[in-house]
Amino acid sequence: MRIVKPIGKYSEEQARKSLRKGIPIIMISYAFLLVTGLDYLPIYINLGKLAPAGNFLAGVVFMYGLMQFFVPYQRWKSGLNGERRVAKNLSDKLSDEYSMYNDVLLKDGQRSGNIDHIIVGPTGIFVVETKNNQGAITYDRYGWKGMGENRNPIFQVNKNMFRIKDILKNCEVFTDKSLYLKSIVLFSNPKADLKIMNEPDYGCIVHQIKSVADPSLADLIKNEPARFSDHEIKKIEQCLENSIGNWITIKDKN
């Protein structure tokens, strides 16, 4: 498979933002606790009767800083690791008829996040939302359980799929051919215990790869009926690339 756009820096930049938010708060609140609590320090502030309230407030701020630091930082880093696992999983399992775009920001005027993966090939266009959660995860008619702070990934991937549809509907390939896209919510962590109790909404596929060597995702993509010729794939890729907002940065890097 051709990796046309490798994973960029979006997730890393979001993780760094968490660091920039959390670390100053942690340092300031911790320093306040030290200078008001340890009277043998060269710099000591005696708060008197206000000490309990001041220390409590500083402790709350300190915990808030930890939450700003650890929770978002870990979430973004975990997501980045999951995306890398998916790219590695597919890289040698699909032929060069298929192209893969990772970490895509679209120039469609919507203030939305990145799209983890877009795969274009003879069997269709696949929009993939990768989740690197672990532990027990269940989807039933009441929704998702075990997803933590993650939004509904089916809603998320389908929203991105419709954004790509809007971009590609003007592509000349689809003047007399139906625009086929498939959305996939992919769990990339082998430690996830995934149970799907009901058919996912809107035809979305929910899938899991158990390891980098797991061929099931590639098989799922290859086993779809052939829809596009090589010429049509090139046209689709061109239309898609014209709408990638972080495309020039990646090209400069390469």
Contacts in CASP RR format, 6 or more apart in sequence:
PFRMAT RR
TARGET T0000
AUTHOR 0000-0000-0000
METHOD contacts of the structure
MODEL  1
MRIVKPIGKYSEEQARKSLRKGIPIIMISYAFLLVTGLDYLPIYINLGKL
APAGNFLAGVVFMYGLMQFFVPYQRWKSGLNGERRVAKNLSDKLSDEYSM
YNDVLLKDGQRSGNIDHIIVGPTGIFVVETKNNQGAITYDRYGWKGMGEN
RNPIFQVNKNMFRIKDILKNCEVFTDKSLYLKSIVLFSNPKADLKIMNEP
DYGCIVHQIKSVADPSLADLIKNEPARFSDHEIKKIEQCLENSIGNWITI
KDKN
1 90 0 8 1.000
1 91 0 8 1.000
1 92 0 8 1.000
1 93 0 8 1.000
1 94 0 8 1.000
1 95 0 8 1.000
1 96 0 8 1.000
1 98 0 8 1.000
1 99 0 8 1.000
1 100 0 8 1.000
1 119 0 8 1.000
2 96 0 8 1.000
2 98 0 8 1.000
2 99 0 8 1.000
2 100 0 8 1.000
3 87 0 8 1.000
3 91 0 8 1.000
3 99 0 8 1.000
3 100 0 8 1.000
3 102 0 8 1.000
4 99 0 8 1.000
4 100 0 8 1.000
4 101 0 8 1.000
4 237 0 8 1.000
4 241 0 8 1.000
5 100 0 8 1.000
5 101 0 8 1.000
5 102 0 8 1.000
5 103 0 8 1.000
5 104 0 8 1.000
5 244 0 8 1.000
5 247 0 8 1.000
5 250 0 8 1.000
6 87 0 8 1.000
6 102 0 8 1.000
6 103 0 8 1.000
6 250 0 8 1.000
6 254 0 8 1.000
7 80 0 8 1.000
7 83 0 8 1.000
7 84 0 8 1.000
7 87 0 8 1.000
7 102 0 8 1.000
7 103 0 8 1.000
8 102 0 8 1.000
8 103 0 8 1.000
8 246 0 8 1.000
8 249 0 8 1.000
8 250 0 8 1.000
9 103 0 8 1.000
9 249 0 8 1.000
10 103 0 8 1.000
10 105 0 8 1.000
10 113 0 8 1.000
10 114 0 8 1.000
10 246 0 8 1.000
11 76 0 8 1.000
11 77 0 8 1.000
11 79 0 8 1.000
11 80 0 8 1.000
11 83 0 8 1.000
11 103 0 8 1.000
11 114 0 8 1.000
12 76 0 8 1.000
12 80 0 8 1.000
14 72 0 8 1.000
14 76 0 8 1.000
15 72 0 8 1.000
15 73 0 8 1.000
15 76 0 8 1.000
15 77 0 8 1.000
15 80 0 8 1.000
17 72 0 8 1.000
18 68 0 8 1.000
18 69 0 8 1.000
18 71 0 8 1.000
18 72 0 8 1.000
18 73 0 8 1.000
18 76 0 8 1.000
19 69 0 8 1.000
19 73 0 8 1.000
21 65 0 8 1.000
21 68 0 8 1.000
21 69 0 8 1.000
21 72 0 8 1.000
22 65 0 8 1.000
22 66 0 8 1.000
22 68 0 8 1.000
22 69 0 8 1.000
23 69 0 8 1.000
25 61 0 8 1.000
25 62 0 8 1.000
25 64 0 8 1.000
25 65 0 8 1.000
25 68 0 8 1.000
25 69 0 8 1.000
26 62 0 8 1.000
26 65 0 8 1.000
26 66 0 8 1.000
26 69 0 8 1.000
28 61 0 8 1.000
29 58 0 8 1.000
29 59 0 8 1.000
29 61 0 8 1.000
29 62 0 8 1.000
29 65 0 8 1.000
30 62 0 8 1.000
32 58 0 8 1.000
33 55 0 8 1.000
33 58 0 8 1.000
33 59 0 8 1.000
33 62 0 8 1.000
34 41 0 8 1.000
35 41 0 8 1.000
35 43 0 8 1.000
35 44 0 8 1.000
35 45 0 8 1.000
36 44 0 8 1.000
36 45 0 8 1.000
36 46 0 8 1.000
36 47 0 8 1.000
36 51 0 8 1.000
36 54 0 8 1.000
36 55 0 8 1.000
36 58 0 8 1.000
37 44 0 8 1.000
37 51 0 8 1.000
37 55 0 8 1.000
38 44 0 8 1.000
39 46 0 8 1.000
47 54 0 8 1.000
47 55 0 8 1.000
71 149 0 8 1.000
75 149 0 8 1.000
78 132 0 8 1.000
79 130 0 8 1.000
79 131 0 8 1.000
79 132 0 8 1.000
81 132 0 8 1.000
82 130 0 8 1.000
82 132 0 8 1.000
82 188 0 8 1.000
82 189 0 8 1.000
83 102 0 8 1.000
83 103 0 8 1.000
83 116 0 8 1.000
83 117 0 8 1.000
83 130 0 8 1.000
83 188 0 8 1.000
85 132 0 8 1.000
85 188 0 8 1.000
85 209 0 8 1.000
85 212 0 8 1.000
86 116 0 8 1.000
86 117 0 8 1.000
86 128 0 8 1.000
86 130 0 8 1.000
86 186 0 8 1.000
86 188 0 8 1.000
86 209 0 8 1.000
86 217 0 8 1.000
87 100 0 8 1.000
87 102 0 8 1.000
87 117 0 8 1.000
88 212 0 8 1.000
89 188 0 8 1.000
89 209 0 8 1.000
89 212 0 8 1.000
89 213 0 8 1.000
89 214 0 8 1.000
89 217 0 8 1.000
89 218 0 8 1.000
90 100 0 8 1.000
90 119 0 8 1.000
90 217 0 8 1.000
90 218 0 8 1.000
91 100 0 8 1.000
93 215 0 8 1.000
93 217 0 8 1.000
93 218 0 8 1.000
94 119 0 8 1.000
94 218 0 8 1.000
94 221 0 8 1.000
94 222 0 8 1.000
97 121 0 8 1.000
97 122 0 8 1.000
97 230 0 8 1.000
97 233 0 8 1.000
98 119 0 8 1.000
98 120 0 8 1.000
98 121 0 8 1.000
98 122 0 8 1.000
98 221 0 8 1.000
99 119 0 8 1.000
99 120 0 8 1.000
99 121 0 8 1.000
99 233 0 8 1.000
99 237 0 8 1.000
100 117 0 8 1.000
100 118 0 8 1.000
100 119 0 8 1.000
100 120 0 8 1.000
101 117 0 8 1.000
101 118 0 8 1.000
101 119 0 8 1.000
101 120 0 8 1.000
101 240 0 8 1.000
101 244 0 8 1.000
102 116 0 8 1.000
102 117 0 8 1.000
103 114 0 8 1.000
103 115 0 8 1.000
103 116 0 8 1.000
103 246 0 8 1.000
104 114 0 8 1.000
104 115 0 8 1.000
104 118 0 8 1.000
104 244 0 8 1.000
104 245 0 8 1.000
104 246 0 8 1.000
105 113 0 8 1.000
105 114 0 8 1.000
105 115 0 8 1.000
105 244 0 8 1.000
105 245 0 8 1.000
105 246 0 8 1.000
106 112 0 8 1.000
106 115 0 8 1.000
106 163 0 8 1.000
106 164 0 8 1.000
106 167 0 8 1.000
106 243 0 8 1.000
106 244 0 8 1.000
106 245 0 8 1.000
107 243 0 8 1.000
107 244 0 8 1.000
107 245 0 8 1.000
108 163 0 8 1.000
108 166 0 8 1.000
108 167 0 8 1.000
108 243 0 8 1.000
110 163 0 8 1.000
112 159 0 8 1.000
112 160 0 8 1.000
112 163 0 8 1.000
115 127 0 8 1.000
115 129 0 8 1.000
115 160 0 8 1.000
115 163 0 8 1.000
115 164 0 8 1.000
116 128 0 8 1.000
116 129 0 8 1.000
116 130 0 8 1.000
117 126 0 8 1.000
117 127 0 8 1.000
117 128 0 8 1.000
117 130 0 8 1.000
118 125 0 8 1.000
118 126 0 8 1.000
118 127 0 8 1.000
118 128 0 8 1.000
118 164 0 8 1.000
118 240 0 8 1.000
119 125 0 8 1.000
119 126 0 8 1.000
119 128 0 8 1.000
119 221 0 8 1.000
120 126 0 8 1.000
120 233 0 8 1.000
120 236 0 8 1.000
120 237 0 8 1.000
120 240 0 8 1.000
121 228 0 8 1.000
121 233 0 8 1.000
122 226 0 8 1.000
122 227 0 8 1.000
122 228 0 8 1.000
122 229 0 8 1.000
122 230 0 8 1.000
122 233 0 8 1.000
123 221 0 8 1.000
123 222 0 8 1.000
123 223 0 8 1.000
123 224 0 8 1.000
123 225 0 8 1.000
123 226 0 8 1.000
123 227 0 8 1.000
123 228 0 8 1.000
124 180 0 8 1.000
124 181 0 8 1.000
124 182 0 8 1.000
124 224 0 8 1.000
124 227 0 8 1.000
124 228 0 8 1.000
125 164 0 8 1.000
125 168 0 8 1.000
125 180 0 8 1.000
125 181 0 8 1.000
125 182 0 8 1.000
125 236 0 8 1.000
126 181 0 8 1.000
126 182 0 8 1.000
126 183 0 8 1.000
126 184 0 8 1.000
126 221 0 8 1.000
127 157 0 8 1.000
127 160 0 8 1.000
127 161 0 8 1.000
127 164 0 8 1.000
127 181 0 8 1.000
127 182 0 8 1.000
127 183 0 8 1.000
127 184 0 8 1.000
128 157 0 8 1.000
128 183 0 8 1.000
128 184 0 8 1.000
128 185 0 8 1.000
128 186 0 8 1.000
129 153 0 8 1.000
129 156 0 8 1.000
129 157 0 8 1.000
129 160 0 8 1.000
129 183 0 8 1.000
129 184 0 8 1.000
129 185 0 8 1.000
129 186 0 8 1.000
130 186 0 8 1.000
130 187 0 8 1.000
130 188 0 8 1.000
131 147 0 8 1.000
131 150 0 8 1.000
131 153 0 8 1.000
131 185 0 8 1.000
131 186 0 8 1.000
131 187 0 8 1.000
131 188 0 8 1.000
131 189 0 8 1.000
132 187 0 8 1.000
132 188 0 8 1.000
132 189 0 8 1.000
133 146 0 8 1.000
133 147 0 8 1.000
133 148 0 8 1.000
133 150 0 8 1.000
133 187 0 8 1.000
133 189 0 8 1.000
133 192 0 8 1.000
134 189 0 8 1.000
134 191 0 8 1.000
134 192 0 8 1.000
135 146 0 8 1.000
135 191 0 8 1.000
135 192 0 8 1.000
135 193 0 8 1.000
136 145 0 8 1.000
136 146 0 8 1.000
136 193 0 8 1.000
136 195 0 8 1.000
137 144 0 8 1.000
137 145 0 8 1.000
137 146 0 8 1.000
137 147 0 8 1.000
137 187 0 8 1.000
137 192 0 8 1.000
137 193 0 8 1.000
137 194 0 8 1.000
137 195 0 8 1.000
138 144 0 8 1.000
138 145 0 8 1.000
138 146 0 8 1.000
138 194 0 8 1.000
138 195 0 8 1.000
138 196 0 8 1.000
138 197 0 8 1.000
139 145 0 8 1.000
139 195 0 8 1.000
139 196 0 8 1.000
139 197 0 8 1.000
139 198 0 8 1.000
139 200 0 8 1.000
139 206 0 8 1.000
140 197 0 8 1.000
140 198 0 8 1.000
141 197 0 8 1.000
141 198 0 8 1.000
143 152 0 8 1.000
144 150 0 8 1.000
144 152 0 8 1.000
144 153 0 8 1.000
147 153 0 8 1.000
153 185 0 8 1.000
154 183 0 8 1.000
154 185 0 8 1.000
154 200 0 8 1.000
154 201 0 8 1.000
154 202 0 8 1.000
154 204 0 8 1.000
154 206 0 8 1.000
157 183 0 8 1.000
157 184 0 8 1.000
157 185 0 8 1.000
157 204 0 8 1.000
158 183 0 8 1.000
158 201 0 8 1.000
158 202 0 8 1.000
158 204 0 8 1.000
160 183 0 8 1.000
161 181 0 8 1.000
161 182 0 8 1.000
161 183 0 8 1.000
164 181 0 8 1.000
164 240 0 8 1.000
165 179 0 8 1.000
165 181 0 8 1.000
167 239 0 8 1.000
167 240 0 8 1.000
167 243 0 8 1.000
168 174 0 8 1.000
168 179 0 8 1.000
168 181 0 8 1.000
168 236 0 8 1.000
168 239 0 8 1.000
168 240 0 8 1.000
169 179 0 8 1.000
170 239 0 8 1.000
171 235 0 8 1.000
171 236 0 8 1.000
171 239 0 8 1.000
172 235 0 8 1.000
173 228 0 8 1.000
173 232 0 8 1.000
173 235 0 8 1.000
173 236 0 8 1.000
173 239 0 8 1.000
177 232 0 8 1.000
180 227 0 8 1.000
182 205 0 8 1.000
182 224 0 8 1.000
183 202 0 8 1.000
183 203 0 8 1.000
183 204 0 8 1.000
183 205 0 8 1.000
184 204 0 8 1.000
184 205 0 8 1.000
184 206 0 8 1.000
184 207 0 8 1.000
184 217 0 8 1.000
184 220 0 8 1.000
185 200 0 8 1.000
185 204 0 8 1.000
185 205 0 8 1.000
185 206 0 8 1.000
185 207 0 8 1.000
186 207 0 8 1.000
186 208 0 8 1.000
186 209 0 8 1.000
186 217 0 8 1.000
187 194 0 8 1.000
187 206 0 8 1.000
187 207 0 8 1.000
187 208 0 8 1.000
187 209 0 8 1.000
188 208 0 8 1.000
188 209 0 8 1.000
190 209 0 8 1.000
190 210 0 8 1.000
190 211 0 8 1.000
192 208 0 8 1.000
194 206 0 8 1.000
194 208 0 8 1.000
196 206 0 8 1.000
200 206 0 8 1.000
205 220 0 8 1.000
207 216 0 8 1.000
207 217 0 8 1.000
207 220 0 8 1.000
209 216 0 8 1.000
209 217 0 8 1.000
210 216 0 8 1.000
228 236 0 8 1.000
241 247 0 8 1.000
END
